[in-house]
Each structure stands twice: as structure tokens, then as C-alpha cells.
Amino acid sequence: MAVSPRAVGAAVALAAIAVDQAHKAWMLGPFDIASKGRIEAAPFLDLVLVWNRGVSYGLFTQDADAGQWILIALGLAGAALFSWWLRDTDRVLPAVALGLIIGGALSNVIDRIVHGAVADFFLLHAGSFEWYVFNIADVWITAGVIGIMLAWLTERRQNAT
């Protein structure tokens, strides 16, 4: 019996949450990034702890409890929307992509509930230019969006021969 794309997407979402939450637990716990400050991991990558109380790039920072709960509600609503989309997909690539988006969004929601902010650790830089600090959940979301675009470009029914 073949596994449905929906089941694959759900499994990817659960795995994405597990990997991101395990990484965050390790960075905040045994690795203790909070006490170490900025660590050079590669010439273009540093590890650092930043608590993001906003959305991507720290936009719409919310220090008040009400603002954090609004961001939690938005994250849950987004995950629900993508879950609805996943329910209706019958192809593997969009199912995996949607699973990555759902898992990344829910993992960041977990951070907001547990810590009041999202824990970010990775800082890309080139010379004096620094990109924003992000986490594995953000990588999942970005990869999911790219996967959705690839599916749209390559798997549209009118592209089929």
C-alpha cells in the first residue's frame, strides 16, 4: 500500500518540529549559547543567541503579552491554512514543502508559548554586511516556499505531457 502525500507532509511537519526543537534545546541547554556570546563557526557564519519578539527580520516586534499572543494566533492560523492545503494535495513535492512550512511555523509558535519569543542562532555575514539571525525553523519555512514554487513551475497539470 502506497503512503499518501498527505501522510508524507504530516510526517515531514512532525520531523521539522522535532529537529528544530531539539536543536534549540541543545543550544539553550547543554551548549549554553547564552553564556558564550558570538561564536565564529565559519568565515561567513557566526552562532549567537537572539530572542526575536517579532516576525521575520524582527519586524513588528511585540514586547507586550497581547502582541505575542497575536503572533501566536497568526502562526497557528498560518499553520492551519497550510494544513488545509496539505489535506487537498495529491503530489509529493508540494506535500513535503507544505510539511516544512507547517513544521517551521509550529516550532516557532512553540518558542513563543514557552519562551515568549523565538530563539534564533545563525548569523550569516560577508565582510561588514550581516544578514538577519535565523533558526532551523526559518530554514524549513524558506525551503518549503521554494518547494511550493518548484512544484508550481514543474508539476502544473498543463506542463504534463
C-alpha positions in Angstrom: 0.0 0.0 0.0 1.4 3.4 -1.0 1.8 6.1 1.5 -0.3 9.2 0.7 1.3 12.5 0.0 -0.7 14.0 2.9 0.8 11.4 5.3 4.3 12.3 4.0 3.6 16.0 4.5 2.4 15.4 8.1 5.4 13.3 8.8 7.7 16.0 7.4 5.9 18.6 9.6 6.4 16.5 12.8 10.1 15.8 11.9 10.7 19.5 11.2 9.3 20.4 14.6 11.3 17.7 16.3 14.6 18.7 14.7 14.2 22.4 15.3 13.0 22.0 18.9 15.9 19.5 19.7 18.4 21.9 18.2 17.0 24.8 20.2 17.0 22.7 23.4 20.6 21.8 22.8 21.7 25.4 22.0 19.9 26.8 25.1 20.8 23.9 27.4 24.0 21.9 27.2 25.7 24.1 24.6 24.7 27.2 26.6 24.9 29.7 23.8 23.6 32.5 26.1 26.8 32.5 28.1 29.1 32.2 25.2 28.2 35.3 23.2 29.1 35.4 19.5 31.0 32.3 18.2 32.6 32.2 14.8 31.6 28.9 13.2 32.8 29.7 9.7 34.2 32.8 7.9 30.6 33.6 6.8 28.6 32.2 9.8 28.5 33.0 13.5 26.4 31.4 16.2 24.7 33.9 18.5 21.5 34.0 20.6 18.9 36.5 19.6 15.4 36.4 21.1 13.1 37.5 18.2 9.8 39.0 19.6 8.6 40.0 16.1 8.3 38.2 12.8 10.9 37.8 10.1 13.8 40.2 10.3 12.5 41.3 13.7 9.7 43.3 12.1 6.6 44.1 14.2 8.4 43.4 17.5 5.9 42.7 20.2 7.1 43.1 23.8 3.6 43.0 25.4 1.8 39.8 26.1 -1.1 40.7 23.9 1.2 41.3 20.9 2.9 37.9 21.5 -0.5 36.2 21.6 -1.4 37.9 18.4 1.7 36.5 16.8 0.9 33.0 18.2 -2.6 33.2 16.8 -1.2 34.3 13.4 1.3 31.4 13.4 -1.4 28.9 14.3 -3.7 30.4 11.6 -1.0 30.1 9.0 -0.2 26.5 10.0 -4.0 25.7 9.8 -4.2 27.3 6.3 -1.2 25.3 5.0 -2.6 22.1 6.7 -5.9 22.7 4.8 -3.8 23.0 1.6 -1.9 19.8 2.5 -5.2 18.0 3.0 -6.1 18.7 -0.6 -2.7 17.9 -2.2 -2.1 14.6 -4.0 1.5 15.2 -5.1 4.6 14.5 -3.0 6.7 17.7 -3.7 4.0 20.1 -2.6 3.2 17.8 0.4 6.8 17.9 1.6 7.1 21.6 1.0 3.8 22.3 2.9 5.0 20.0 5.7 8.2 22.0 6.0 6.2 25.3 6.2 3.8 23.9 8.8 6.6 22.4 10.9 8.6 25.5 10.9 5.7 27.7 11.7 4.5 25.5 14.6 8.0 25.2 16.0 8.3 29.0 16.2 4.9 29.1 17.8 6.1 26.6 20.4 9.0 29.0 21.2 6.6 31.9 21.6 4.5 29.9 24.0 7.4 28.5 26.0 9.8 31.5 25.9 7.8 34.5 24.9 10.0 34.9 21.8 11.6 32.8 19.1 15.2 31.7 19.7 17.4 32.4 16.7 21.1 31.4 16.4 22.5 31.6 12.9 24.1 34.9 11.6 25.3 34.9 8.0 27.7 37.7 7.1 30.1 38.9 4.4 32.6 41.5 5.4 30.7 44.1 7.4 27.4 43.1 5.9 25.3 41.0 8.3 22.1 39.1 7.4 19.4 38.7 10.0 19.7 36.0 12.7 17.6 32.9 12.0 16.9 29.4 13.2 16.3 25.9 11.6 12.5 26.5 11.6 13.2 29.5 9.4 15.2 27.3 7.0 12.3 24.9 6.9 9.9 27.6 6.0 12.2 29.1 3.3 12.8 25.6 1.8 9.1 24.9 1.9 8.3 28.1 0.0 11.0 27.2 -2.6 9.5 23.7 -2.9 6.0 25.2 -3.5 7.4 27.4 -6.3 9.2 24.4 -7.8 6.1 22.3 -7.7 4.1 25.1 -9.3 6.7 25.5 -12.1 7.3 21.8 -12.8 4.2 19.9 -11.8 1.4 22.0 -13.1 -1.1 19.9 -15.0 -0.7 22.0 -18.1 3.0 21.2 -18.1 2.4 17.5 -18.1 3.0 15.7 -21.4 
